[in-house]
Amino acid sequence: MPHSDPKTLVSTDWLAKHLKDPDLRILDASWYMPDMGRDARAEYDAAHIPSARYFDIDEIADLRSDLPHMMPPVEKFMSRVRAMGVGDGHQIVVYDGMGLFSSARVWWMFRLMGHKDIAVLDGGFPKWQAEGHPVEDMPPVVRDRHMTVVRQAHMVKDVTQVAAASKLGDYEILDARSSDRFRGIAPEPREGLRSGHIPNSKNVPFGDILNPDGTMKSPEATRAAFEAAAVNLEKPAILSCGSGVTAAILALALERIGHDRHAIYDGSWSEWGMYNDLQVETGE
């Protein structure tokens, strides 16, 4: 596997070696679609990587919004991570129970708040467990730690900015949903949404950049997956999906191949698919 990078992706071997580092903080960011029938919090309580804190994507969010798990206000983010004992000077590793699914969203959230020393655990909890690394069911001992936040506004886009980019073509708009959802031939899992995709967007299903074991493909294979979808990697990118979770897998993948001009459309299809005055395309 490629070398570990504590700003993007680290291996289970890397984490096992650094597990006792005093400035390491581990976050369990597991989150599941309702139809998966899994309870992320209960699974964390039963078994997690030693000293991991549970990061609840649905609670550390803007609960004033009708859209799911939108980025929280800065003050809320700061207070929640402080209460987890995560702050300045910490190297963070975030993982999830699928391998690589929701953890990238939390990586992106911290990056958006200006914290760069954060990496996703490649292969996540399934790989960690399969290799026989330690797990525990004890809650961690937490001491408050201040985190300085410098919000990187260019890393997130709203519906108006995405609509403009769709018309102007100055960004590559990349959709991480499945091909069938992108083409509008599979129904959306959330009720009341139209089917299809943002005009002039391109489909890079997040599964295309993952291996069967939930690890990310090599940088070379990742680049090839973007190129196979006719993505111009010279242009800045806006990343979308169903609700802003798997779009972050594309953000992580782009960052790994040296493409750092990317932003997430936080409302994603949950927002675009809801409003009839926004154009929708179907087919390829």
Summary of the structure (lengths in Angstrom):
residues: 284
radius of gyration: 18.1
end to end distance: 33.3
largest distance: 53.2
contacts: 920
relative contact order: 0.16
helix: 32%
strand: 15%
